[in-house]
Amino acid sequence: MTAPMFSTSPIAEPRISTGVPGLDDILCGGLTPSRLYLLEGTPGTGKTTLALQFLRGAVARGERALYVTLSETADELRASAATHGWTLDGIDVYELVDEDGLDPDSEQSILHPSEIELGETVREVIARVDETKPDRVVFDSLSEMRLLAQNPLRYRRQILALKRYFAKRACTVLMLDDKTSETGDVQLHSIAHGVVSLEQAPREYGSERRRLRIVKMRGIKFRGGYHDFNLETGGIRVFPRLIAAEHHSTFEPKARPTGSAELDLLLGGGLVPGTNTLLLGPSGVGKTTTAIRCMVAALERGERATYYLFDEGLATLLARSALLGMDLAPHIEAGRLTITQIDPAEVSPGEFSTMVREAVEERKSAFVVIDSLNAYLHAMPGEEFLILQMHELLSYLNQQGVTTLLVLGQHGLVGEVRSDVDLSYLSDCILLFRFFEAKGQVRTALSVVKSRVNAHERTIRELMLSEGGLQVGDALGDFEGVLSGLPAYRGEVAMLTGQGSSEGGVR
């Protein structure tokens, strides 16, 4: 007799939204209902704001919500909600300790915690839940419960009792803890179905850095590690850590022109979608102008582009581009180009990655410029993290078929130059810019030193910027030592000139 066949595929449990943008993405769908969760973080990290968003999400779904507070008054909660433009309509706020609770003749006094007070506190919570029958409950905070319990055993027993009680009534519970207990106290972690930890770290300059981590979450898959988040008017917004392997798309990796025939020859045909190009050289050598020339060519083909501007002022960039014959205003007005000015002191790496994703996935940008990586480096906590962050970001852009240009300034003008960070191995193509001196003038040399996708030229050409735009000259075959900045002239090669008559240069 054949044995009966049973399906071994797991049954997907329903999920409920946390009400926090980005957090559901990290949790791969949200929270499992009817469970008890711990939200921990030092004062000021945003626990109350997240808890209110959690309950407001319940109200929006037509569910009943209860906020039990031992640490803040109801008026303080309403004031906190008002700073975000919210009301507490639909949320039942239950204030356990009121003015009567501070009366010396009152049987319950927060000033003299005891076992009797803990039992009464728990009974009051249970009575309120039985009365309102909420779907979601926030308990703020466990620090007061810990003080009332006075010893770890009694505290653990009460939390376990509350957990079982809420589970029987199909309540999803969020318990807040301000981490004022002894370091290493993980009793709550073992009891809770899931633990979300909030952190904030001050910086010597700029706003503090906030980040979130899922410490544990039973029964569901989640994205581990730290995720940046912002606490601002309107609530918390979480920026999920970018994982490039989750994003793939199909595209045609065919080289496309840059707008300069000579530059196309140097690149071996042009720029290829799904690749990134590093523009490397000292300040003022023409990296930004070259990037704009390539971007304008893409815009004229009908592609959408996004330009992230870290260093230069937006007005200066637009004026200089227009003087060089590359007016960006019509493309901005038509909606094809978005220029975003970034303040590295205020934007976290996670937020920047989310901005890039929105540009690609929502605005359909096929061309992205990051100008420059020097300022982006200072927004990162360390060089090793910049490398990892850029690896994921560039892998994502490549897999989306985006043409990416990265501008990286080097220290020094002629002779030996150096960079803050080495991104050469992450780049598919490297355009190297160098100043050199010839005939009493400071000139610019341009070469392609690496390309993973094209059979590029190995020559060094002269680059000049003028009112006619970007000009790339013939190979500097009669010069030696151009990349050192101190070349020796060996022949009669024609140099570029703004007038174009005396030296036979390209106009």
Buried (B, 14 or more C-beta within 10 A) or exposed (E): EEEEEEEEEEEEEEBBBBBBBBBBBBBEBBBBBBBBBBBBBEEEBBBBBBBBBBBBBBBEEEBBBBBBBBBBBBEEBBEBBEEBEBEBEBBBBBBBBEEEBEEEEBEBBBEEBEEEBBEBBBEBBBEBBEEBEBBBBBBBBBBBBBBBBBEEEBBBEBBEEBBEBBBEBEBBBBBBBBBEBEEEBEBBBEBBBBBBBBBBEEEEEBBEBBBBBBBBBEEBEBBEEBBBBBBEEBBBBBBBBBEBEEBEEEEEEEBBBBBBEBBBBBBBBBBBBBBBBBBBBBBEBBBBBBBBBBBBBBBEEEBBBBBBBBBBEEEEBBEBBEEBEBEBEEBBEEEBBBBBEBEBEEBBBBBBBBBBBEBBEEBEBBBBBBBBBBBBBEBBEEEEEBBEBBBBBBBBBBBBBBBBBBBBBBEEBBEEBEBBBEBBEBBBBBBBBBBBEBEEEEBBBBBBBBBEBBEBBEBBBBBBBBEEBBBBBBBBEBBEEBBEBEBEEEEEBEBBBEEBEEEEBBE
